[in-house]
Amino acid sequence: MSYRTSILDGLDVNVLQQKLQAMQMALLDLQSGAKVATAAYTQADGARSVTYTQANVADLTAAILTVQSQIASLTGIGCVARRRPLRPFFGGRF
């Protein structure tokens, strides 16, 4: 049985990387004050676009972090090897 770990499960890494780049460029445009940023994408039922304004930079940043996390989980990049648990040891010589 597999469990969904992200709303982005099932998307191809290449698609995610393209979307990530578009969102990052939109964020840079917003932060530099260059313009209101629009990110466009296409779904099976047609084209969509989202316009981000200075007021929702936090939402855009959260979306970028979500996509980055999903890409990392799919590619294994940025995964930290977990350490094994410490086991207490009593007695004996040091």
N, C-alpha and C positions, 0 to 999 in steps of 0.2 A: 504494500500500500504506500503510495507517495502522498506527501502532504505539500500543499502550496506554502511557500515561505515568503512570497512576494506577489504583489499584483502584477508584476512584470514577468512572471514565470511564463515560459513558452515563446518569448520573443527571442529572435536571433541576436547574437552578440553584435554583428555588424549593424543591424538596425538600431540597437541600443546605442552604439558608438556614434552613429550619425545623429541621433536625437540629442545625445549628450552634447555634441559639438554645437548644435543649433541653440540649445538652451544656454550653454556657456557664453556664446557670442551675444545672445539676448541679454544676459546678465551684465556682461561687460559694457554693452551699449547703455543699459539703464544706469549703471554705477558711474559711468563717465558723463552722464547727462546728455549723451548724443541724441537720443530719441526715445520715443515709446517703442518698445520692441515687440515684434510679432513673430511667433513661431508657427509655421504651417506644417501640416502632415496630412497623409492620406490614409484612410481606412477603407475597408472593403465596401462600405456604403457611401463613400464619397470623400471629398476633401474637407478638411477642417482647419481652422486657424485659431490661435489663442493670442490675445494681445496682453502683454504685461506692462504695467505702469510702475512708477516708483513706489506706489503704495503696497504692491505685493511682491517686492524683492524677496522677502522671507519665504513666500510660497515657492518662488522660482528656485531659490537656494535649496529648499527642502527637496524639491523634485530632482535637482541635480545630484544631491547626495544619495537619493534613492536609486537613481540610475547608475551612479558610480558603484554603489554597493552591489547591485545586481550584476554588473559587468565583472566585478571582482569575484563574486561567488561562482560565476560561470567559467571564468578563465583561470581561477586559482591565484591570480595576481593579488598581492596584498594580504593574503591569508597568513595569519600568524599561527605558527605551530604551537599547539597547547602543551604546556608542561604537565608532567604527571603530578598527582597530588603528593603533598608531603606526608610522610608517615612518621608519627612520633616514635622516638626510640628512648627507652628508659633503661638505665643501668648500664653496666659495661664500663669499659675504660675509654677515655677520650684521647 
